[in-house]
Every structure is written in structure tokens, then in C-alpha cells.
């Protein structure tokens, strides 16, 4: 039997209880250690019968309550162990302070005697509850049953370029693409005075509507025919303001803070005036005539020939939009279905495929009736184990049914979820706390899953980022993420809408998640993870007026609070959250409170604190520096932040820092002394002139990104010997070539380098040669005075990707034919260079033709699987 979420939580708690590191660091009392052993024995007894209990709970209400009680106990044990970890950390810091002559008062809330009394009482209380539960096992008639390790995946697909967005070919949709492009390019006669026409792409979920629209959207013929092409992934509601904002941002940039709706309308008219627009509205779920008429009125300024493509499952959309050109999605042919299935079910390096597996696969493909999502999901599941018995087991399962309705597709998705390993079930389900269509970024998920207890310290010294990367790739390999793309060192993913629905269903049933709205009166009993996703654009509530549930919330059980709604909470509301002793994750994007209360320092378990895009917050309290468990802190986009706290290096475990500030210097912040820091992003700091001074101790920094800091003159980068990724963009006064005057061997481990919006860059800095043995990706963007790539470029023997965008004076690239490791070349908006890299007749074509993937001005001119 496959392991369940609850089984996985039990297993995780048992592993943590058995961790010698925890006991040696803080539990010096032998009696306490003995009590913890008793907890282990009790939980091990329960784990043995857990699978049997979960199978029988549907017919026994008391058993179902027993399992709910177990879940509550497990969470309490995890909280207890976190208390122990915090105490171990406190002892370590106190020892360091004593070395520096700083004496701690004994009578404090964290003195060892008080701690041991408190923890001892908790262990005894939990032990009593577990003892009672063990005594009830016999009454339920439960028997021991082992988890069938055979269903756990043994193979994980390698993320080869041909399966990652930008390279991945969409099988069987070439004819569909050409038909829709024909509709887009034809000149429609004006009808009822309208300047635009609508092409709805209609089909059941998973049929490939978004993939087809994306093929069309990125086609060179389409790009050339329209002045402006915009893609909007639609939320649950038909949000006209969101569409308006996306159109403006595409032309004028992302910063639209504090603009009211009339101001947006004025900007929109300017953007659309005499502009032939292609607007793609992806995954429209809800639309009525009033909403459509409202949007159409906003598009009235656009030029004739403007087109709107709508992907939807709703057959009423063509009627609402008065479209005469609706396109109905059909399933793939059996031949194309088999080709897609084989891509995901078999290793591409296999020379011979088992005829028996092909036969079983052919039967499964027939049931999918050409639905790409089902083909990928089942292919991803079967790839995990190339065993005939396993394939037959999947084929013969009642949930692997012939697809006739969307409900049949959901059954297949649930079947694939059933065979996920328990830890991946939890990781997948918790993705539902974010907004539908949310871009899942590897670093963000590393700290989120760590905060939720899904990533713990490993004995093989793997970092949270490494473990998260492994989990994400496993989920992608099984097609639980439908899109994947890489930018520098960062991996990003996107989840299909139907899979999001599945995650939402599972998280509320098994992970104690509550997804709340503005009208929610309370939080359900036992909730540990809270998410508020509704936006403020509809104007349904007053600014800084908290929703009803906040005044009735019992914070002490909540571990995670995710708020993605604007102007929701004030300082008082945030202050009240300090009552939540075990809060680990706080995400308040787009909030507008001016002050973060000092009570934030009470949250000793807090792992993630995100305050991004709050334009009103002016100062962070010094108490934030006492958050010793904090791994991730973001104040990026906090344009009003006047001052950072001093001595931020007291956050001794901080691994990732994203910041925006009005300060001229970061000298007093202590950031340069953060030995634990791995990832640093400095963004939109218009006044920043100096980063650090003195000795820089960022010895473990792996990634540095500095964007839109126009007054920044220099960077003290000499000590960043571990740096693997460097991105510098929009730093007008900064001269990259000055760095080579100081250190010719600056970055011996650099793998990714991006320079963007750098008008002073005339030639690439020669210090890049120090990274010749490691540099894998080089991106040059909007460097308008760059004229040539240097001859020494040929020595970058490990370069895999070269991207050059918006460099109009660049006309030559020397030594390209010697870059034998180069797999990808992308060039756009470089007029001279684009001409020279055309197939066969381009002057530089002989030098670049060995590159497997070449894309010039949005058109793929060569693609060969590497």
C-alpha cells in the first residue's frame, strides 16, 4: 500500500525524535532523554498499524477521530522539538557572547532551569496522550501493515533541454497552430464598429489549450504582424483591472504603485493609441457580458486588426464575446498520443523498449483519448518504475478509466497522486496555499517547505536548497508541474489548473490548510496553515480593515500565514500574531502598514518573513535581528524603507536577503558580516552609492543580484570567492571593467553572469577569464554601446548558453566556432548580429552552426536535441 500523508508525517517525527544532534546539543538531562525514548516507542507502535487504520477510517467515525487526534499530537511533537532546537541555538549564542565578555541575566524567560521544567511538562503531557492512543489500538482491531516500498519511484527523469520550456516541442498541434495563426493574420471587416475580433480556444481541462496558445503567441509571423503582444494568466474572477495593468506594464514597466483606476485608464489610452494589439487571456473561468463589455471599452483606442485570444473550458465564452471564430480543441491522434506518452514514460537513452511495456502503454494511451495532460501524468508515473507488474497494476486500476468527461481526467490525476511518495504528497499539496497560476521558484519553495517542516537537516550535509531542488525535479518528472524553465541558477515551474484543484482538495483534507476569503468569519479548528488570496482590486473592503476572522483567531496553533491581498492588515493586526508561538512562515506581499511591530522578535521559530512591495513601511525594528531561526527575509519593493536595522548579522542563520532601501550606504547594516548568507538581491535602491566598507565576510555568498541602483559606483567584490551567480542590471554609473584593476582572478567559481541596461559597457570585462573553467551562462541585455565580443571569448570552454538581447551596435563575435560546449544561442533586437547569424547566407553562420539550439529574433532557426 502506498504511504499516506499522515504516515509520512509520523515517519518524519520519528526521525526527528531519533536525531542525536538534537539530544546532544540541548537535552543534557537523562530523565528527559528517557521520556523522549518513550515517545518514540509509542509513535513506532502507532506507525505500524497506521496504514490499516487509514484504510478502515471511512467506516468508523471513532477511528477517524483517533487519526485526527494523532495528527494533532504529531504537530505538537514537532513544535516541542523546534523548542529544543531553539534552546540549543540559544546556548550556542550565549557561549559566544561570554567569550566577548557579555553576561546574560539568569532570571530571563529562557534560562535553562525554566526551559527544562517547561519542556518536561510538555513531554509528559504528550506522552500521556500517546499512551492512551496506543491503548485504543486493540479496540479498533488494527493490524500491522508495512508500507509497500515497491510503489515508491526509483527513477527520476533528467531535466534535458528538449523537455524544458523554450526547447520542448508540442506534439501533434502544428495544424492547429497554423489554423489559428491564419485567423489572427486575416483582415476582418469591421463589425458593429468594433476594432477587434475574438478567437476563443475551447476545450476540456488538460486538452492543451494553453500550450497551443503559447505556440501561436511565440510564432515569428505573429510577432511581426502585431505592434504589441501581451499574455495574461487569468485569476479565478474576470479581473479587468489586472488586464489593464498587464498591458501598461508591458509597455511602461512594472511600477504602478499607488495609481488609482482613472490614472490607469489614462495611461492605457496612451499605450493603445493606434497600436495593433494581440491580447491572450489564458484560462478564463468566469466571464459575463458586463465584464466583457467593460474590457472591450478599454480596448477601443487600439488599432483595427486587434485580436483577443481566449483559452477557456466554458462553452458560453464565444457567445458572450460575440465571436464567429471559436476554435474547438480536439484530442491528439493515437499516433501523436503514443509519441507524447513515450516521451514521458521511457528513458530517451534506451535503445530498446520492452515490447510488453509498449503493449500495456498502448492500452493506457487508448483510454486517454488524446488528452495531453493525462498522457503526461500517466507517462510520468510509469517512468518511475519500468516493471511489467507495476504497469499492469496501473492499467487495471479503476481510476485509470477511459476519458469522456473532465471528471475522468481528475480520476487519473488522483491515481498518480496516490503513487507519490509521502513527502512529495505534502510538498505538492502545500503548493495550493499560493495563488492559482503562481510561479513556483526553487529558492522560495526551499524556505517555504523548510518552514513547514518538510525539509530538515540531512546527515549528508545537503543544503535546504539542494533537497528542495531534488523534490521539485521529482514532481516535474512525474508531470505534477507542467512547465519548467531555467534562468541562470534558478529553476521555475508552473502547475496546471486541474492539478491546482487537486492540491487544493488534498491540502484542506490532509494538511490542515484553510484557504480564506475576505468574508470568512473564523478559521476552522485545528488549522495550521492559513492563506488569504483575494485581491483588493474589486474594492470590496476598506483599506487596512482586517477581515472578520482576524479578531477571533486563536493564533497559538497556526504555523503559516500567507496573505497576498493588498492593504489588508495594519500594525496592530501584525502585532497580534506574536501570540502565535509557533508561527514559522509570514508572507505579507502588497501590504501597506507603516511599521513592523517590535513584537515580531517574539517569534523565535519564524523561518520566512516576506514584506515585499509595501510602499509605506519606513523602518524595521531592531528586534528583527533576534530572529535567529530566520532563513529568508524580503523587503524587496519596499520603496519607502528609510533605514535598515544595524547589526543584521545577528540573524546568524539567514540564507537569503532581498532588499530595497532609500539609504545611501549599507555600511551600518552589518550585511557584509553575514557569514551564513547565500543569496543577496539589492533592487531599486535609487539613492544607494556605497554597499559595504572594511572587511567583507560574505565567504559563503553564492548569488548576488544588483538591479536598478543608478548611483552605485563600485562593488567590493574581492572577497566573494564562493560566488557562482552575478547579475548587474540598471546600474548606470557602475563600470564593470574597473573591477579588473584590483583583482584579475575575481570569481574562480562563477557559473552565471548577466549584465543588463549598462550604457557604459563598451567591451566585456577581462576578469571573466578567471571563470573560464566554470562559466556556463553569459547573458548580455540592453547594452547599447557594446560593439564586439572579445577574441578571448573562445577560452570560455565550458560556456553552455549565450544570450544577447538589445545590443544594436554589436556586429561581431570572434571565436564562436571554438565554443564547443555551447548548446544554446539566443539573439534578439541586435540588427547587425541577427543578419549575420541567419542560416546559410549569414556571415557568421559557419561559426555558430555547430550550436544545437539557435533562436534569432524570436524565431527558432536551428534545433537539434543535444
HELIX and SHEET records of a PDB file:
HELIX    1   1 UNK A    5  UNK A   17  1                                  13    
HELIX    2   2 UNK A   20  UNK A   26  1                                   7    
HELIX    3   3 UNK A   30  UNK A   56  1                                  27    
HELIX    4   4 UNK A   57  UNK A   59  5                                   3    
HELIX    5   5 UNK A   61  UNK A   99  1                                  39    
HELIX    6   6 UNK A  112  UNK A  135  1                                  24    
HELIX    7   7 UNK A  137  UNK A  140  1                                   4    
HELIX    8   8 UNK A  149  UNK A  151  5                                   3    
HELIX    9   9 UNK A  161  UNK A  163  5                                   3    
HELIX   10  10 UNK A  174  UNK A  185  1                                  12    
HELIX   11  11 UNK A  209  UNK A  217  1                                   9    
HELIX   12  12 UNK A  220  UNK A  225  1                                   6    
HELIX   13  13 UNK A  240  UNK A  252  1                                  13    
HELIX   14  14 UNK A  261  UNK A  272  1                                  12    
HELIX   15  15 UNK A  289  UNK A  298  1                                  10    
HELIX   16  16 UNK A  299  UNK A  301  5                                   3    
HELIX   17  17 UNK A  317  UNK A  320  1                                   4    
HELIX   18  18 UNK A  334  UNK A  345  1                                  12    
HELIX   19  19 UNK A  355  UNK A  368  1                                  14    
HELIX   20  20 UNK A  372  UNK A  383  1                                  12    
HELIX   21  21 UNK A  388  UNK A  395  1                                   8    
HELIX   22  22 UNK A  406  UNK A  418  1                                  13    
HELIX   23  23 UNK A  422  UNK A  430  1                                   9    
HELIX   24  24 UNK A  431  UNK A  433  5                                   3    
HELIX   25  25 UNK A  442  UNK A  451  1                                  10    
HELIX   26  26 UNK A  464  UNK A  477  1                                  14    
HELIX   27  27 UNK A  497  UNK A  510  1                                  14    
HELIX   28  28 UNK A  548  UNK A  552  5                                   5    
HELIX   29  29 UNK A  555  UNK A  557  5                                   3    
HELIX   30  30 UNK A  571  UNK A  576  1                                   6    
HELIX   31  31 UNK A  577  UNK A  579  5                                   3    
HELIX   32  32 UNK A  598  UNK A  602  5                                   5    
HELIX   33  33 UNK A  622  UNK A  626  5                                   5    
HELIX   34  34 UNK A  648  UNK A  650  5                                   3    
HELIX   35  35 UNK A  667  UNK A  669  5                                   3    
HELIX   36  36 UNK A  671  UNK A  673  5                                   3    
HELIX   37  37 UNK A  736  UNK A  738  5                                   3    
HELIX   38  38 UNK A  739  UNK A  742  1                                   4    
HELIX   39  39 UNK A  766  UNK A  771  5                                   6    
HELIX   40  40 UNK A  791  UNK A  795  5                                   5    
HELIX   41  41 UNK A  816  UNK A  818  5                                   3    
HELIX   42  42 UNK A  831  UNK A  836  1                                   6    
HELIX   43  43 UNK A  845  UNK A  848  1                                   4    
SHEET    1   A 5 UNK A 228  UNK A 233  0                                        
SHEET    2   A 5 UNK A 277  UNK A 284  1                                        
SHEET    3   A 5 UNK A 306  UNK A 312  1                                        
SHEET    4   A 5 UNK A 196  UNK A 202  1                                        
SHEET    5   A 5 UNK A 327  UNK A 328  1                                        
SHEET    1   B 3 UNK A 440  UNK A 441  0                                        
SHEET    2   B 3 UNK A 490  UNK A 494 -1                                        
SHEET    3   B 3 UNK A 483  UNK A 487 -1                                        
SHEET    1   C16 UNK A 513  UNK A 516  0                                        
SHEET    2   C16 UNK A 529  UNK A 532  1                                        
SHEET    3   C16 UNK A 560  UNK A 563  1                                        
SHEET    4   C16 UNK A 585  UNK A 588  1                                        
SHEET    5   C16 UNK A 608  UNK A 610  1                                        
SHEET    6   C16 UNK A 632  UNK A 635  1                                        
SHEET    7   C16 UNK A 656  UNK A 659  1                                        
SHEET    8   C16 UNK A 679  UNK A 683  1                                        
SHEET    9   C16 UNK A 703  UNK A 707  1                                        
SHEET   10   C16 UNK A 725  UNK A 729  1                                        
SHEET   11   C16 UNK A 752  UNK A 756  1                                        
SHEET   12   C16 UNK A 777  UNK A 781  1                                        
SHEET   13   C16 UNK A 801  UNK A 805  1                                        
SHEET   14   C16 UNK A 824  UNK A 828  1                                        
SHEET   15   C16 UNK A 853  UNK A 856  1                                        
SHEET   16   C16 UNK A 859  UNK A 863 -1                                        
SHEET    1   D 2 UNK A 788  UNK A 789  0                                        
SHEET    2   D 2 UNK A 812  UNK A 813  1                                        
END                                                                             
